[in-house]
Amino acid sequence: MSATVVHAAPGLVPMATNVGSPTLNITIFGIFVLITLGIVIRASKNNRSAADFYAGGRAFTGRQNGIAIAGDYLSAASFLGIAGAIALNGYDGFLYSIGFLVAWLVALLLVAELLRNAGKYTMADVLSFRLKQRPVRMAAAISTLAVCFFYLLAQMAGAGGLVALLLGIDDKAGQSLVIAVVGVLMISYVLIGGMKGTTWVQIIKAVLLIIGAGVMFLWVLGKFGLNLSSLLGDAVQASGGKKVLDPGLQYGKSGLTKIDFISLSLALVLGTAGLPHVLMRFYTVPSSKEARKSVEWAIWLIGIFYLFTLVLGYGAAALVGPKVIAAAPGKANSAAPLLAYELGGELLLGIISAVAFATILAVVAGLTITASASLSHDIYNSVIKEGTASAEEEVRVARITAVVIGIFAILGGILANGQNIAFLVALAFAIAASANLPTILYSLFWKRFNTRGALWSIYGGLITALTLIIFSPVVSGKPVDPATGKSLSMLQDTDFHWFPLDNPGIVSIPLAFVLGWLGTVTSKEFNAAKYAEMEVRSLTGHGAEKATTH
């Protein structure tokens, strides 16, 4: 049975929007899942060691890893969240695209090659190299879990909204069931395929996503005679004359929203270089040269994709309309699927949505393997077992951990369902920029840096960011939207917020840098020989080969 997009008369709020044929959508979803599971099972046959499970045996080329990084980075937030943000908020929504892309320059110039040279499997390998192993590994693992959890929230919420739209599921119970199914699939990918299987899924998904977005990009422009001005003009008209082409629609309402925008920008630009699941990808290549090449490939692919999002977002505003998007299950996250339906009917909708679904699965699998690797390698082996655990033990603990993380991700996704996922990802970026980036930069570039500085920076940045998020309008206290009758906060009918900004970056990031400095200068610990060894290894790669053996 087929349903159609319900367009409202001008000035009216449309009813819930269901699109496409649920049967066709489930069929295409099923084909994608079977293909990707087949790839994962095939890749898993070569998983014989911890290096295979965590780092894909370091057998990927720079190009392959670059495409996989793009697949990891171009998450549901990039495709669904940003398209929706542009459709509803115009120029201010496109700022997410700019922030996510510019952030790669920080990663390329400051951390990619150095991390690959100095580490083994996880971010904590680098942070603890010249410091006291146990406390620093524990702190790094905790911050890794926090970042991965918030990122997982975004992906699971995206899955709930997307599948709810396609299957016409309006009730929360049905959407919660969808999120649970995504969680089970994600756990399966990690348990079966490890990093090798996950990487191949990300490569295939990245290619499909960029091709799919490219087809829609050309299709939308074709509808307007390849005239961008005509498209933008129709978007303004469909938005009821709102200034969607001017800055300030979302972040220019008051002095407070302008500060919030600066906070968001800091989180986006500085967060990427501290994302554990992106940093872990640098260990899947055999050399620092390939690590550099992989980032170059990623920048090109990600840059092209974000150019597509500009046209897709304004195209959704012009052809679907902001009111229809806002009333759909999944709200802003439904803009891209609704646009696909408007352009190519049920078939294009099914294909694009299946690609988006594969996007979610691949990203959550990457996040889960990062979190489980951090727990098993950094906490179980290095802290609890003091480095005596065998590779087999470590991988077994990683698999158990993946199941636990998956369960938490399902529960969190149910809570976050309906939030804009580009915004949720921005919170993960804020935590990464606060807890991880200052310590990474200090470890790589500051000779005097020591254990106390690392612990104060990680825990101080993490606790500050989490506290400010919990007591921000994101969680409680936003006014009720008259269109939906619900608050835009995660929790309804309660208000305990005292921090006025949505994103904590403007406070938590500088504070983490200050705490790292303060902790260092108040401690006498300093190991000049270990710093010299790390400096040589990070700059030249000498000795990095030793890190590849367990």
Secondary structure, DSSP 8 states (H G I E B T S, - for coil): --B------TT--------B-HHHHHHHHHHHHHHHHHHHHHHHTT--SHHHHHHGGG---HHHHHHHHHHHHS-HIIIIIHHHHHHHHTHHHHHHHHHHHHHHHHIIIIIHHHHHHH-SSSHHHHHTTTS-HHHHHHHHHHHHHHHHHHHHHHHHHHHHHHHHHHHT--SHHHHHHHHHHHHHHHHHHHHHHHHHHHHHHHHHHHHHHHHHHHHHHHHHHHHTTT-HHHHHHHHHHHTTT--TTSTTTTT-SSHHHHHHHHHHHHHHHHHGGG-HHHHGGGGGSSSHHHHHHHHHHHHHHHHHHHHHHHHHHHHHHHHT-HHHHHHSTTGGGGHHHHHHHHHHHHHHHHHHHHHHHHHHHHHHHHHHHHHHHIIIIIIIIIIISTT---HHHHHHHHHHHHHHHHHHHHHHHHHHTTS-HHHHHHHHHHHHHHHTHHHHHHHHH-TT--HHHHHHHHHHHHHHHHHHHHTSTTTS---EETTTTEESSSSSS--------S--HHHHHHHHHHHHHHHHHT-----HHHHHHHHHHHHH-TTGGGGG--
